[in-house]
Amino acid sequence: GYLIFVVALYDFSCLAVSLTYLIRKRNVHAPAIVAIKYISLATSLVSMLSLQTAMFASFGQETPPETQRFMNLLTGTAVCGLLAVLGIAMILTANKKAKRN
């Protein structure tokens, strides 16, 4: 019962911290810092997806299974899309820097 709320608090705080770090360090272009920013954001997004699934399991008895699947599909697609964009951005940035050197 209460454990899900602790997990939710942790997930939202991790998301807030990763977004804050991403915004604060937006002008830092060192490869290690960029990787840390993106990995932190990716971890937070996947945590939010797993939290949604856990919330449906705990509190979603009245929600039809089709609605739950659809919402998980939307959230999962959004998370996967953002992760793909982050990965492609990292690859393109690495290729640009490799060509300069």
C-alpha positions in Angstrom: 0.0 0.0 0.0 2.3 2.7 1.2 5.4 1.4 -0.6 4.0 2.5 -3.9 3.8 6.1 -2.7 7.4 6.0 -1.6 8.4 4.6 -5.0 6.4 7.4 -6.6 8.1 10.0 -4.5 11.5 8.6 -5.4 10.7 8.5 -9.1 9.4 12.0 -9.3 12.3 13.3 -7.3 14.7 11.5 -9.6 12.9 13.0 -12.6 13.1 16.5 -11.1 16.8 16.1 -10.3 17.7 14.9 -13.8 15.7 17.7 -15.5 17.3 20.3 -13.2 20.8 18.9 -14.0 19.9 18.8 -17.7 18.9 22.5 -17.7 21.7 23.6 -15.4 24.4 22.0 -17.5 22.9 22.8 -20.9 25.9 24.9 -21.9 28.4 22.2 -20.9 29.3 20.1 -24.0 31.9 17.7 -22.5 31.1 14.2 -23.7 31.0 12.7 -20.2 28.7 15.3 -18.9 26.3 15.0 -21.9 26.3 11.2 -21.4 25.5 11.6 -17.7 22.7 14.0 -18.4 21.1 11.8 -21.0 21.5 8.6 -19.0 20.0 10.2 -15.9 17.1 11.4 -17.9 16.6 8.0 -19.6 16.7 6.2 -16.2 14.1 8.6 -14.9 11.8 8.1 -17.9 12.0 4.3 -17.6 11.3 4.6 -13.9 8.1 6.6 -14.6 7.0 4.0 -17.1 7.5 1.2 -14.5 5.7 3.4 -11.9 2.7 3.7 -14.2 2.6 0.0 -14.6 2.9 -0.6 -10.8 0.1 2.0 -10.2 -2.2 0.2 -12.5 -1.4 -3.1 -10.8 -2.1 -1.6 -7.4 -5.0 0.8 -8.0 -6.3 0.0 -11.5 -9.0 -2.5 -10.7 -11.8 -0.2 -12.0 -9.9 0.7 -15.1 -10.6 -1.6 -18.0 -7.6 -3.7 -19.1 -7.8 -2.2 -22.7 -7.5 1.3 -21.3 -4.5 0.2 -19.2 -2.8 -1.4 -22.2 -3.5 1.7 -24.3 -2.1 4.1 -21.7 1.0 1.8 -21.2 1.4 1.7 -25.0 1.3 5.5 -25.2 3.7 6.1 -22.4 6.0 3.3 -23.5 6.1 4.7 -27.1 6.8 8.2 -25.8 9.6 7.0 -23.6 11.1 4.8 -26.3 10.9 7.7 -28.8 12.6 10.1 -26.4 15.3 7.5 -25.7 15.8 7.0 -29.4 16.2 10.7 -29.9 18.7 11.0 -27.1 20.7 8.1 -28.5 20.7 9.5 -32.0 21.7 12.9 -30.7 24.6 11.3 -28.8 25.7 9.4 -31.9 25.6 12.5 -34.1 27.5 14.6 -31.6 30.1 11.9 -31.3 30.5 11.7 -35.1 30.8 15.4 -35.4 33.5 15.6 -32.7 35.4 12.6 -34.2 35.5 14.3 -37.7 36.9 17.5 -36.1 39.8 15.6 -34.5 
